[in-house]
Amino acid sequence: MNSNIPSIGTANVQLIRNAEKWWSEMAAVHNLDLSGFDPAATLETRIAWAITKGYEIGTIYSRFSTKLQHSTDDQVRENIQWAAKNRIYVPPELISVDEGVKGKRIQRAGLDRTKAILSERQAKVLLVYKMSRLFRQAGKGYQFVNEEVVEEGLRAVSVSQGIDTNDRKTWKLQLQIHGIMDDMLLD
């Protein structure tokens, strides 16, 4: 894969192992064809395998800043389970995390890494637990999803909120409503 993807902001070794296990378990539960899948194969080989099976390639972004939020592991597990259920393969190498980082910061290692993964087209689906994980301010999150994902022909999904940009009729309204609710909660 392209070496323009930063290594800072990657998932730790334990999370990578867990993500591999979670995806394989959920793929089996949902009767995905795992024939020929080798979790030890190179990233390129696994992506090629997934594409031949008709699975989309996803990337996960997780941000955890306070004890009141779902942990990084919880967020990634929920995203992985949703991905497998919806025929999306998320290579663990395409998981990006920011821990102990406030959502108001624009420059974040994990978010910057996610942006690079999307701009390099290594993944076509961005998965987040909640859209507020992208940015604390709803307007910035909406702008990011609209301009850097949807307008680029990619897809974004908030698994806990049921927001999927493939639903062209409702995703904008859903994102705005959840954004308003998140803003009110912060106030």
DRENNUSE-897191 format. One record per residue: residue number from 0; residue in one letter; chain; x, y, z of N, C-alpha, C, CB in turn. Coordinates in steps of 0.1 Angstrom, whole numbers. Glycine has a CB too. Example, Ala and Ser with C-alpha at 12.3 -4.5 7.8 and 13.67 -1.06 7.14 Angstrom:
<nodes>
[0; "A"; "A"; [132; -57; 78]; [123; -45; 78]; [132; -33; 78]; [113; -45; 90]]
[1; "S"; "A"; [128; -22; 71]; [137; -11; 71]; [129; 0; 79]; [141; -6; 57]]
</nodes>
This chain:
<nodes>
[0; "M"; "A"; [8; -12; 0]; [0; 0; 0]; [9; 12; 0]; [-10; 0; 12]]
[1; "N"; "A"; [3; 24; -2]; [10; 36; -3]; [16; 40; 10]; [1; 47; -8]]
[2; "S"; "A"; [29; 44; 9]; [36; 48; 22]; [33; 62; 26]; [51; 46; 19]]
[3; "N"; "A"; [24; 69; 19]; [20; 83; 23]; [11; 83; 36]; [13; 90; 12]]
[4; "I"; "A"; [7; 71; 40]; [-2; 70; 52]; [7; 71; 64]; [-11; 57; 51]]
[5; "P"; "A"; [4; 80; 73]; [12; 81; 85]; [11; 69; 94]; [9; 94; 93]]
[6; "S"; "A"; [21; 66; 102]; [21; 55; 111]; [16; 60; 125]; [35; 48; 112]]
[7; "I"; "A"; [17; 73; 127]; [12; 78; 140]; [-3; 79; 140]; [18; 93; 143]]
[8; "G"; "A"; [-9; 74; 150]; [-24; 73; 151]; [-29; 60; 147]; [-30; 83; 141]]
[9; "T"; "A"; [-21; 50; 146]; [-25; 36; 143]; [-30; 29; 156]; [-14; 28; 137]]
[10; "A"; "A"; [-37; 19; 155]; [-42; 11; 166]; [-30; 4; 172]; [-53; 1; 162]]
[11; "N"; "A"; [-31; 1; 185]; [-20; -6; 192]; [-21; -21; 188]; [-20; -4; 207]]
[12; "V"; "A"; [-11; -29; 192]; [-10; -43; 188]; [-22; -51; 193]; [3; -49; 193]]
[13; "Q"; "A"; [-25; -49; 206]; [-37; -56; 211]; [-50; -53; 204]; [-38; -53; 226]]
[14; "L"; "A"; [-52; -41; 201]; [-64; -37; 194]; [-64; -43; 180]; [-66; -22; 193]]
[15; "I"; "A"; [-53; -43; 173]; [-52; -50; 160]; [-56; -64; 161]; [-37; -48; 154]]
[16; "R"; "A"; [-50; -71; 171]; [-53; -86; 173]; [-68; -87; 175]; [-45; -92; 184]]
[17; "N"; "A"; [-74; -79; 184]; [-88; -80; 187]; [-97; -77; 175]; [-92; -70; 198]]
[18; "A"; "A"; [-93; -67; 167]; [-101; -63; 155]; [-101; -75; 145]; [-95; -51; 148]]
[19; "E"; "A"; [-89; -82; 143]; [-89; -93; 134]; [-98; -104; 139]; [-74; -99; 133]]
[20; "K"; "A"; [-98; -107; 152]; [-107; -117; 158]; [-121; -113; 157]; [-103; -120; 173]]
[21; "W"; "A"; [-125; -101; 160]; [-139; -96; 160]; [-144; -97; 146]; [-140; -82; 165]]
[22; "W"; "A"; [-137; -93; 136]; [-142; -93; 122]; [-144; -107; 118]; [-132; -86; 113]]
[23; "S"; "A"; [-134; -116; 120]; [-136; -130; 116]; [-148; -137; 122]; [-123; -138; 119]]
[24; "E"; "A"; [-150; -134; 135]; [-161; -140; 143]; [-174; -135; 137]; [-160; -137; 158]]
[25; "M"; "A"; [-175; -122; 135]; [-188; -116; 130]; [-191; -120; 116]; [-188; -101; 132]]
[26; "A"; "A"; [-180; -121; 108]; [-182; -125; 94]; [-187; -139; 93]; [-168; -124; 86]]
[27; "A"; "A"; [-183; -148; 102]; [-188; -162; 103]; [-202; -162; 107]; [-179; -170; 112]]
[28; "V"; "A"; [-206; -154; 117]; [-219; -153; 122]; [-229; -148; 111]; [-220; -143; 134]]
[29; "H"; "A"; [-224; -139; 102]; [-233; -134; 92]; [-231; -142; 78]; [-230; -120; 90]]
[30; "N"; "A"; [-225; -153; 79]; [-223; -162; 68]; [-215; -156; 56]; [-236; -167; 63]]
[31; "L"; "A"; [-206; -147; 59]; [-197; -142; 48]; [-188; -153; 44]; [-189; -130; 53]]
[32; "D"; "A"; [-185; -154; 31]; [-176; -164; 26]; [-162; -161; 30]; [-177; -165; 10]]
[33; "L"; "A"; [-156; -168; 39]; [-142; -166; 44]; [-132; -176; 37]; [-142; -168; 59]]
[34; "S"; "A"; [-137; -183; 27]; [-127; -192; 21]; [-116; -184; 14]; [-135; -201; 10]]
[35; "G"; "A"; [-104; -189; 17]; [-92; -182; 12]; [-87; -170; 20]; [-95; -177; -2]]
[36; "F"; "A"; [-94; -167; 31]; [-90; -156; 39]; [-79; -160; 48]; [-102; -150; 48]]
[37; "D"; "A"; [-68; -152; 48]; [-56; -155; 56]; [-53; -142; 64]; [-44; -160; 47]]
[38; "P"; "A"; [-56; -141; 76]; [-54; -129; 84]; [-39; -126; 85]; [-59; -131; 98]]
[39; "A"; "A"; [-30; -136; 82]; [-16; -133; 82]; [-10; -128; 69]; [-8; -146; 87]]
[40; "A"; "A"; [-19; -128; 59]; [-14; -124; 45]; [-11; -109; 46]; [-25; -127; 35]]
[41; "T"; "A"; [-5; -104; 35]; [-1; -90; 34]; [-14; -82; 33]; [8; -87; 23]]
[42; "L"; "A"; [-14; -69; 36]; [-25; -60; 35]; [-31; -61; 21]; [-22; -46; 39]]
[43; "E"; "A"; [-22; -60; 11]; [-26; -59; -3]; [-33; -72; -6]; [-14; -58; -12]]
[44; "T"; "A"; [-28; -84; -2]; [-34; -97; -5]; [-48; -98; 2]; [-26; -108; 0]]
[45; "R"; "A"; [-50; -93; 14]; [-63; -93; 21]; [-73; -84; 14]; [-61; -90; 36]]
[46; "I"; "A"; [-68; -72; 10]; [-77; -63; 3]; [-82; -69; -10]; [-71; -49; 1]]
[47; "A"; "A"; [-72; -75; -17]; [-76; -81; -30]; [-86; -93; -28]; [-63; -86; -37]]
[48; "W"; "A"; [-83; -101; -17]; [-93; -111; -14]; [-107; -106; -11]; [-88; -119; -2]]
[49; "A"; "A"; [-108; -95; -3]; [-121; -90; 0]; [-128; -84; -12]; [-119; -78; 10]]
[50; "I"; "A"; [-121; -78; -21]; [-127; -72; -33]; [-132; -83; -42]; [-116; -64; -41]]
[51; "T"; "A"; [-124; -94; -43]; [-129; -105; -51]; [-142; -112; -45]; [-118; -116; -53]]
[52; "K"; "A"; [-144; -111; -32]; [-156; -116; -26]; [-167; -106; -26]; [-153; -120; -11]]
[53; "G"; "A"; [-165; -94; -31]; [-175; -84; -33]; [-177; -76; -20]; [-188; -91; -36]]
[54; "Y"; "A"; [-167; -76; -11]; [-168; -68; 1]; [-162; -54; -1]; [-161; -75; 13]]
[55; "E"; "A"; [-168; -44; 5]; [-162; -31; 5]; [-151; -30; 15]; [-173; -20; 8]]
[56; "I"; "A"; [-142; -21; 13]; [-131; -19; 22]; [-133; -7; 31]; [-117; -17; 14]]
[57; "G"; "A"; [-132; -9; 44]; [-135; 2; 53]; [-123; 6; 61]; [-146; -2; 62]]
[58; "T"; "A"; [-124; 18; 67]; [-115; 23; 77]; [-123; 28; 89]; [-106; 35; 71]]
[59; "I"; "A"; [-117; 27; 101]; [-124; 31; 113]; [-116; 42; 119]; [-125; 19; 123]]
[60; "Y"; "A"; [-123; 52; 124]; [-117; 63; 132]; [-124; 62; 146]; [-119; 77; 125]]
[61; "S"; "A"; [-115; 62; 156]; [-120; 62; 170]; [-113; 73; 178]; [-118; 48; 177]]
[62; "R"; "A"; [-121; 81; 185]; [-116; 91; 194]; [-122; 89; 208]; [-118; 106; 188]]
[63; "F"; "A"; [-113; 89; 217]; [-117; 87; 231]; [-111; 98; 240]; [-114; 72; 236]]
[64; "S"; "A"; [-119; 106; 246]; [-112; 117; 254]; [-116; 117; 269]; [-116; 130; 248]]
[65; "T"; "A"; [-127; 111; 272]; [-131; 111; 287]; [-137; 98; 291]; [-141; 123; 289]]
[66; "K"; "A"; [-138; 96; 304]; [-143; 83; 309]; [-158; 82; 307]; [-140; 83; 324]]
[67; "L"; "A"; [-165; 93; 303]; [-179; 92; 300]; [-182; 87; 286]; [-185; 106; 302]]
[68; "Q"; "A"; [-172; 84; 278]; [-174; 80; 265]; [-171; 65; 264]; [-166; 88; 254]]
[69; "H"; "A"; [-176; 59; 253]; [-172; 45; 250]; [-157; 44; 248]; [-180; 39; 238]]
[70; "S"; "A"; [-150; 34; 253]; [-136; 32; 251]; [-133; 30; 237]; [-131; 21; 260]]
[71; "T"; "A"; [-120; 31; 234]; [-115; 28; 220]; [-119; 14; 216]; [-100; 30; 219]]
[72; "D"; "A"; [-116; 4; 225]; [-120; -9; 222]; [-135; -11; 219]; [-116; -19; 233]]
[73; "D"; "A"; [-143; -5; 227]; [-158; -5; 225]; [-162; 0; 212]; [-165; 2; 237]]
[74; "Q"; "A"; [-156; 12; 209]; [-160; 19; 196]; [-155; 10; 184]; [-153; 32; 195]]
[75; "V"; "A"; [-143; 5; 184]; [-138; -3; 173]; [-146; -16; 172]; [-123; -6; 175]]
[76; "R"; "A"; [-149; -22; 183]; [-156; -35; 183]; [-170; -33; 176]; [-158; -41; 197]]
[77; "E"; "A"; [-177; -22; 180]; [-190; -19; 174]; [-189; -17; 159]; [-197; -7; 181]]
[78; "N"; "A"; [-179; -9; 156]; [-177; -6; 141]; [-174; -19; 133]; [-166; 4; 140]]
[79; "I"; "A"; [-165; -27; 139]; [-161; -40; 132]; [-173; -49; 131]; [-150; -47; 140]]
[80; "Q"; "A"; [-181; -50; 141]; [-193; -59; 140]; [-203; -54; 130]; [-200; -60; 154]]
[81; "W"; "A"; [-205; -41; 129]; [-214; -35; 119]; [-208; -37; 105]; [-216; -20; 122]]
[82; "A"; "A"; [-195; -36; 104]; [-189; -37; 91]; [-191; -52; 86]; [-174; -34; 92]]
[83; "A"; "A"; [-188; -62; 94]; [-190; -75; 90]; [-204; -79; 86]; [-185; -85; 101]]
[84; "K"; "A"; [-213; -74; 94]; [-227; -76; 91]; [-231; -70; 78]; [-236; -70; 103]]
[85; "N"; "A"; [-224; -59; 74]; [-228; -52; 62]; [-218; -54; 50]; [-229; -37; 65]]
[86; "R"; "A"; [-211; -65; 51]; [-201; -69; 40]; [-190; -59; 37]; [-209; -72; 27]]
[87; "I"; "A"; [-185; -54; 48]; [-173; -45; 47]; [-162; -51; 55]; [-177; -31; 53]]
[88; "Y"; "A"; [-150; -52; 48]; [-138; -57; 54]; [-130; -45; 59]; [-130; -66; 45]]
[89; "V"; "A"; [-126; -45; 72]; [-118; -34; 77]; [-105; -40; 81]; [-125; -27; 90]]
[90; "P"; "A"; [-94; -38; 73]; [-81; -43; 77]; [-77; -36; 89]; [-71; -41; 65]]
[91; "P"; "A"; [-71; -43; 99]; [-67; -36; 112]; [-57; -25; 109]; [-61; -47; 121]]
[92; "E"; "A"; [-49; -26; 98]; [-40; -15; 95]; [-47; -2; 91]; [-31; -20; 84]]
[93; "L"; "A"; [-60; -3; 89]; [-67; 9; 85]; [-76; 14; 96]; [-76; 6; 73]]
[94; "I"; "A"; [-72; 10; 108]; [-79; 16; 120]; [-70; 27; 126]; [-82; 5; 131]]
[95; "S"; "A"; [-76; 39; 128]; [-69; 50; 134]; [-76; 54; 147]; [-69; 62; 123]]
[96; "V"; "A"; [-67; 58; 156]; [-72; 62; 169]; [-66; 75; 174]; [-70; 51; 179]]
[97; "D"; "A"; [-74; 82; 182]; [-69; 93; 190]; [-74; 91; 204]; [-74; 107; 184]]
[98; "E"; "A"; [-65; 90; 214]; [-69; 88; 228]; [-64; 100; 236]; [-63; 75; 233]]
[99; "G"; "A"; [-73; 105; 245]; [-70; 116; 253]; [-69; 129; 246]; [-58; 113; 261]]
[100; "V"; "A"; [-76; 130; 234]; [-75; 141; 226]; [-89; 148; 224]; [-69; 138; 212]]
[101; "K"; "A"; [-90; 160; 227]; [-102; 168; 226]; [-107; 169; 211]; [-101; 182; 232]]
[102; "G"; "A"; [-120; 168; 209]; [-126; 169; 196]; [-125; 183; 190]; [-140; 164; 196]]
[103; "K"; "A"; [-122; 193; 198]; [-121; 206; 192]; [-108; 209; 185]; [-123; 217; 203]]
[104; "R"; "A"; [-98; 200; 187]; [-85; 201; 180]; [-87; 197; 166]; [-74; 193; 187]]
[105; "I"; "A"; [-82; 205; 157]; [-83; 202; 142]; [-73; 192; 138]; [-82; 215; 134]]
[106; "Q"; "A"; [-61; 194; 143]; [-49; 185; 140]; [-48; 174; 150]; [-36; 193; 139]]
[107; "R"; "A"; [-51; 162; 146]; [-51; 150; 155]; [-44; 139; 147]; [-64; 146; 160]]
[108; "A"; "A"; [-35; 132; 152]; [-28; 121; 145]; [-37; 111; 139]; [-18; 114; 154]]
[109; "G"; "A"; [-46; 106; 147]; [-55; 96; 141]; [-65; 101; 130]; [-64; 90; 152]]
[110; "L"; "A"; [-70; 113; 132]; [-79; 119; 122]; [-71; 122; 110]; [-85; 132; 128]]
[111; "D"; "A"; [-59; 128; 111]; [-50; 130; 100]; [-47; 118; 92]; [-37; 137; 104]]
[112; "R"; "A"; [-45; 107; 99]; [-42; 94; 93]; [-55; 89; 85]; [-38; 83; 104]]
[113; "T"; "A"; [-66; 90; 92]; [-79; 87; 85]; [-81; 94; 72]; [-91; 89; 94]]
[114; "K"; "A"; [-78; 107; 73]; [-80; 116; 61]; [-70; 111; 50]; [-77; 131; 64]]
[115; "A"; "A"; [-58; 107; 53]; [-48; 102; 43]; [-53; 89; 37]; [-34; 100; 50]]
[116; "I"; "A"; [-59; 80; 46]; [-64; 67; 41]; [-75; 70; 31]; [-69; 58; 53]]
[117; "L"; "A"; [-84; 79; 34]; [-95; 82; 25]; [-90; 89; 12]; [-105; 91; 32]]
[118; "S"; "A"; [-81; 98; 13]; [-76; 105; 1]; [-68; 96; -8]; [-68; 118; 5]]
[119; "E"; "A"; [-61; 86; -2]; [-54; 77; -10]; [-63; 66; -15]; [-43; 71; -2]]
[120; "R"; "A"; [-76; 66; -12]; [-86; 56; -16]; [-82; 42; -12]; [-87; 57; -31]]
[121; "Q"; "A"; [-76; 41; 0]; [-73; 27; 5]; [-86; 21; 11]; [-62; 28; 16]]
[122; "A"; "A"; [-95; 30; 14]; [-108; 25; 19]; [-119; 34; 13]; [-109; 25; 35]]
[123; "K"; "A"; [-131; 28; 11]; [-142; 35; 5]; [-153; 39; 15]; [-148; 28; -6]]
[124; "V"; "A"; [-151; 33; 27]; [-162; 35; 38]; [-155; 39; 51]; [-170; 22; 40]]
[125; "L"; "A"; [-159; 51; 56]; [-154; 55; 69]; [-165; 51; 79]; [-152; 71; 69]]
[126; "L"; "A"; [-160; 44; 89]; [-169; 40; 100]; [-164; 47; 113]; [-168; 25; 102]]
[127; "V"; "A"; [-174; 53; 120]; [-172; 59; 133]; [-183; 54; 142]; [-172; 75; 132]]
[128; "Y"; "A"; [-181; 54; 155]; [-191; 50; 164]; [-202; 61; 165]; [-185; 48; 178]]
[129; "K"; "A"; [-198; 73; 166]; [-207; 85; 166]; [-200; 96; 158]; [-210; 90; 181]]
[130; "M"; "A"; [-208; 104; 151]; [-202; 114; 143]; [-195; 124; 151]; [-213; 121; 135]]
[131; "S"; "A"; [-199; 126; 164]; [-192; 135; 173]; [-177; 131; 176]; [-199; 137; 186]]
[132; "R"; "A"; [-174; 119; 172]; [-160; 114; 174]; [-151; 121; 164]; [-159; 99; 172]]
[133; "L"; "A"; [-157; 126; 153]; [-149; 133; 143]; [-145; 147; 148]; [-156; 134; 129]]
[134; "F"; "A"; [-155; 155; 152]; [-153; 168; 157]; [-163; 171; 167]; [-154; 179; 145]]
[135; "R"; "A"; [-160; 178; 177]; [-169; 182; 188]; [-180; 191; 182]; [-162; 189; 200]]
[136; "Q"; "A"; [-176; 200; 173]; [-186; 209; 168]; [-193; 202; 156]; [-180; 222; 164]]
[137; "A"; "A"; [-206; 201; 156]; [-214; 194; 146]; [-211; 200; 132]; [-229; 195; 149]]
[138; "G"; "A"; [-210; 213; 131]; [-208; 219; 118]; [-195; 214; 111]; [-208; 234; 119]]
[139; "K"; "A"; [-185; 212; 119]; [-172; 208; 114]; [-173; 193; 109]; [-160; 209; 124]]
[140; "G"; "A"; [-180; 185; 117]; [-182; 171; 113]; [-190; 170; 101]; [-189; 164; 125]]
[141; "Y"; "A"; [-201; 178; 100]; [-209; 178; 88]; [-201; 182; 75]; [-221; 187; 89]]
[142; "Q"; "A"; [-193; 192; 77]; [-185; 197; 66]; [-175; 186; 62]; [-177; 210; 70]]
[143; "F"; "A"; [-168; 180; 71]; [-159; 169; 68]; [-165; 158; 60]; [-152; 164; 81]]
[144; "V"; "A"; [-177; 153; 66]; [-183; 142; 59]; [-188; 146; 45]; [-195; 137; 68]]
[145; "N"; "A"; [-194; 158; 44]; [-199; 162; 31]; [-188; 164; 21]; [-207; 175; 33]]
[146; "E"; "A"; [-177; 172; 25]; [-167; 176; 15]; [-156; 165; 13]; [-160; 188; 20]]
[147; "E"; "A"; [-152; 159; 24]; [-140; 150; 23]; [-144; 135; 21]; [-131; 151; 35]]
[148; "V"; "A"; [-157; 132; 23]; [-162; 118; 21]; [-172; 118; 9]; [-168; 113; 34]]
[149; "V"; "A"; [-184; 123; 11]; [-194; 122; 1]; [-191; 128; -12]; [-207; 128; 7]]
[150; "E"; "A"; [-186; 140; -12]; [-182; 147; -25]; [-171; 140; -32]; [-179; 162; -22]]
[151; "E"; "A"; [-163; 132; -25]; [-152; 124; -31]; [-157; 110; -35]; [-141; 123; -20]]
[152; "G"; "A"; [-170; 108; -34]; [-175; 95; -39]; [-173; 84; -29]; [-168; 91; -52]]
[153; "L"; "A"; [-171; 87; -16]; [-169; 77; -6]; [-181; 77; 3]; [-156; 81; 3]]
[154; "R"; "A"; [-181; 69; 13]; [-193; 66; 22]; [-188; 68; 37]; [-199; 52; 20]]
[155; "A"; "A"; [-197; 74; 45]; [-195; 75; 59]; [-207; 69; 66]; [-193; 90; 63]]
[156; "V"; "A"; [-203; 62; 78]; [-214; 55; 86]; [-211; 58; 100]; [-214; 40; 83]]
[157; "S"; "A"; [-221; 62; 108]; [-221; 63; 122]; [-229; 51; 127]; [-226; 77; 128]]
[158; "V"; "A"; [-222; 41; 132]; [-229; 28; 135]; [-239; 30; 147]; [-219; 18; 138]]
[159; "S"; "A"; [-236; 38; 157]; [-245; 39; 168]; [-257; 48; 166]; [-238; 44; 180]]
[160; "Q"; "A"; [-256; 57; 156]; [-266; 66; 153]; [-275; 62; 141]; [-261; 80; 151]]
[161; "G"; "A"; [-270; 52; 133]; [-278; 48; 122]; [-277; 57; 110]; [-292; 46; 125]]
[162; "I"; "A"; [-266; 65; 110]; [-264; 75; 99]; [-255; 68; 88]; [-258; 88; 104]]
[163; "D"; "A"; [-260; 68; 76]; [-252; 62; 65]; [-254; 71; 53]; [-257; 47; 62]]
[164; "T"; "A"; [-243; 76; 48]; [-244; 85; 36]; [-249; 78; 24]; [-231; 92; 34]]
[165; "N"; "A"; [-250; 65; 24]; [-256; 58; 12]; [-271; 61; 12]; [-254; 43; 13]]
[166; "D"; "A"; [-277; 65; 23]; [-291; 69; 23]; [-291; 84; 20]; [-297; 66; 38]]
[167; "R"; "A"; [-291; 86; 7]; [-290; 100; 2]; [-301; 109; 7]; [-290; 100; -13]]
[168; "K"; "A"; [-313; 104; 10]; [-325; 112; 13]; [-324; 117; 28]; [-337; 104; 11]]
[169; "T"; "A"; [-318; 109; 37]; [-319; 113; 51]; [-306; 116; 58]; [-326; 102; 58]]
[170; "W"; "A"; [-294; 112; 53]; [-282; 113; 61]; [-279; 127; 65]; [-270; 108; 52]]
[171; "K"; "A"; [-282; 137; 57]; [-279; 151; 61]; [-287; 155; 72]; [-281; 161; 49]]
[172; "L"; "A"; [-300; 153; 72]; [-309; 156; 83]; [-305; 149; 95]; [-324; 153; 79]]
[173; "Q"; "A"; [-303; 136; 94]; [-299; 128; 106]; [-286; 133; 113]; [-297; 113; 102]]
[174; "L"; "A"; [-277; 137; 104]; [-264; 142; 110]; [-266; 155; 117]; [-254; 143; 98]]
[175; "Q"; "A"; [-274; 164; 111]; [-277; 177; 117]; [-285; 175; 130]; [-285; 186; 107]]
[176; "I"; "A"; [-295; 167; 130]; [-302; 165; 143]; [-293; 159; 154]; [-314; 155; 140]]
[177; "H"; "A"; [-285; 149; 151]; [-276; 143; 161]; [-266; 154; 165]; [-269; 131; 156]]
[178; "G"; "A"; [-262; 162; 156]; [-252; 173; 159]; [-258; 183; 169]; [-248; 180; 146]]
[179; "I"; "A"; [-270; 187; 166]; [-277; 196; 175]; [-278; 190; 189]; [-291; 200; 170]]
[180; "M"; "A"; [-282; 177; 190]; [-284; 171; 203]; [-270; 170; 210]; [-290; 156; 201]]
[181; "D"; "A"; [-260; 166; 203]; [-246; 166; 209]; [-242; 180; 214]; [-236; 160; 198]]
[182; "D"; "A"; [-245; 190; 206]; [-241; 204; 210]; [-249; 207; 223]; [-244; 214; 199]]
[183; "M"; "A"; [-261; 204; 223]; [-269; 207; 235]; [-264; 200; 247]; [-284; 204; 233]]
[184; "L"; "A"; [-260; 187; 245]; [-254; 179; 256]; [-242; 185; 262]; [-252; 165; 252]]
[185; "L"; "A"; [-233; 191; 253]; [-221; 197; 257]; [-223; 210; 265]; [-212; 200; 245]]
[186; "D"; "A"; [-234; 217; 261]; [-237; 230; 268]; [-243; 227; 281]; [-247; 238; 259]]
</nodes>
